[in-house]
Amino acid sequence: MSLKSDEFKKIGKNLLTPSLFILLCVVSSIILAVYYIAPTITLLVLSIILISLSILLLPPLYIFILKSNDRLFQYTITKSIIIILIAVALSLLTFNSICKNNSLQNNNNENTLTSHSYRGIITSVTYKRYYKRNVISFWKKNNKENYKQGFFFSYDEMLFHKGDIIEFSAKSKKLTSQNHHFTSLIKNKKMNISHFLIINKFKIIKKAKPPYRFFLKKKLLLTIDRLFSRESASIIKALYLGDKNYISKKIISAYRNSGSLHVLAASGLHVGILISILFLPLSLVMIPKKYINASALFLVFFYLYITGAPISLLRAAIMYSIFVFQSFLQTNKNVFNTIFITAIIILLIFPSELFSLGFQLSFSATFGILMLYKLYKKYLPTKLPYVSASLALTLSAQVFVLPIIAIHLQQINITGFITNLITIPGTYLTIVTSLCATVVSIVSFEIAQYISILTNYIHYFHYMVIQQISVIPGHFYIKNNTTVYIILLLCYMMLLLPVLPLTLFLRRKFIPQLILAVSIFSGWGALYYYHSTPKNLITYIKHNRGLMLASKIKNRLLLYGDLPDKRTLPKLIHYINHYGTVKIFHFLHDPDYNNIRATMLLVKKLHISRCMLASHFYPGKTMMQLFSLLKNEKIPVTLFKNRENIKIAQEKNSKQIYLQKLYHTYINGTLKKYIKDNNCDIPIREISIQ
C-alpha cells in the first residue's frame, strides 16, 4: 500500500499549484457572470461549490508555498498575498468583460428593426456543414456612429468573407436571456452581439481580399483532391483541418458507432504527430532537443494558423509552448501546472468555452491521462506493451470523458476501449504517408502519386475495420431508466477501483484486470439488454402533427407518415437513435410544406439511406431545396406511383403486408383485423411524443 500511497502523494503534490487556485477563481467568476445575465439554480449551486473549493484550497496552498524552494519572494505570506491578488484581479477582469455590456439584458424596447436601408461590415465568418454564421457590425445608411453588432446565417448563394461591406434590408430579433441559451449568450456578449438578423435583400458594396490562410487552405485541398482517391481525400481533409464537414454522414456514423470519432477532430494527437515527424530527421543530425522543440513550435503555430485555431488545437499549442519555454529556462516541468495555465489563458480570451463540449472533453481527457495513465498501466498485461499502453491511455481518458458525454449527449460508447488499438496507428500512418505525398508533390507530382497509393490502401483497410466494428452494438443512447443508471454508476465505480490505494491489488495483479473486464462487460451487457430493440418491430408514434409509422425489419428502419414540427422533431430523432445501427428509409407520403421542411431537418440530423417520394408532389421552391439537399448528401430518391407497393418482409408462412395498409388501418381502427387476416407476427408498439 505504501507504493500506491506514494504515487497518490506525488499526484496530489503536483496538483496543488497556485495555478489551480487561480483557475477555480476564474471559472467561478465566469459562472457568476452568466448567473447575473441568465439566473438559474444550477449556475448558483455550481458557483457556490467552486468558491467553497477555492477557499478550502487556501490552507494547503499556503503549506505548499511554505515548503517550496522558490526564491522569487522572500516571505511566504508575501507570495500567498500576490497569488490571491492575481486570482482576484483575473476573476474581476473576466466578470467585468462579460457583464460590462448590458445589450443582452432583458430589454424589450427594441425587439425589431424597421425596414430601412442598412450598411455593415462582416467581422467574422464561421463555416458549418449546412450554413455559415456571419457576424456583422451594421448601421443606418447615414448614421455610422450609432452602429450595432448582429449575426445572420448565409447559405451557398450568400458567400461572404471577413471585411466585406454590404448594403441590406433585414428583420431582426433582439437577443435576451429568455430567447438565447446562456452558452451562446456569453459568447455573443463577449463579442458585443445584440441582434439576430434575417436578411431579405443585400448588395456587396466592397469585396474584401480573403486572408492568405484562405489561399493556402485552397491550395492544400486542391492538392489532396489530385493526389488521393475521393474517399481517402475526404478523410485526409478532415484529419488535416479538423473539419468533419468534408466527410459524408455515412462515414461519420461509422466512426461514431465504432467509438473512434475523436480522431477526426484536430487535437493534441495531430500536434503530437506533427512534432514526431519533425523530430525524427532532426534528431539524426544530433541537434539539441530544445532547439528541435523550438523549431516544432513554429510548425505547430503555422498549423494553428491554417486550421483557424480551434480550441482543441489551441489547448495543445499553448501547452507545448509552455513546455518549450520551460525547457529553455530549465525549470521543473509540472504537467498539471501547464494544463491549468493553459485553461486560464483560454478562458480569459474565450470565457464562453467553459460551457463548450469540446473544451470540456479536451481538458478532461488530457487531465485524466496525466493523472491516471501510469496507475492503470501498472495493472495491465506487460507482455504486450503496445496493447497495455493503448488500453491505459483509453481508460485514463474515458474515466473523465464518459460522464461528460453521458450528461451532454446522453450517449455511451463501449467499443471505443478496443477500437483505439486500431484507430490510433491507422490514423498515424494515414497522416504521415499523406503528408509525405503532399510535401513531395511540390518537387515531383509523379513520385507523390506513388506514395498516395500507399495512403489509399492504408485508409481502405483502416476504414474497412472501422466499418466492421461499427456493426457491433457498442454505441448506445441512454434511456431514462433508473435501473440502467444504477448499473452504470456501479460499473463506473468499479472502473475507478484499480487506481485506488488498496493493498488487495498489490498482492494479485490479475484482480484489477478482472475488475476492469467485469466493469466494461457489465456496462455493455446492461446497455444492450435495456436498450436493444427486437429484430422486427412496428412502432406507431403519435405527435402534435399526426401519426408516424416506424417499421424495423432486421437492420432496416422504414419511416412512413407525417413528421412532427421543429420543436418536437428532436424527440423523434432521439427515439430513432435508440434503434442502433440501421439503414433508414424515409417515405414522404404527403409532400406538403410542413413535411418537406421536417424532412430536410431529418436529413441534416440523421444518415438517411434512401428517400421515397410520392409522385404527386408539387415542384415548388421548398421541394427544390429538398432535392438539392438530397443531392448534396448523395441520398438516392425513388418515386412511387402506387404507395401500396411498399411491402414489409414477413416469415415464409405469413402473408405479405403493406406499409400503407398498416398506417391507414391504424387510423381507421381496423388494425387488429388486418393483422389477424394477414397472420402478422411482428411485435407492435405505441408511443407518444409531445
Salt bridges, closest charged atoms under 4 A:
GLU7 OE2 - LYS378 NZ 2.13
GLU110 OE2 - LYS148 NZ 3.83
ASP164 OD2 - LYS207 NZ 3.48
GLU167 OE1 - ARG119 NE 3.13
GLU167 OE1 - LYS141 NZ 3.73
ASP225 OD1 - LYS237 NZ 2.71
ASP562 OD1 - HIS589 NE2 3.42
ASP592 OD2 - ARG545 NH2 3.69
GLU633 OE2 - ARG129 NE 3.63
ASP677 OD2 - LYS673 NZ 3.08
GLU686 OE1 - LYS542 NZ 3.96
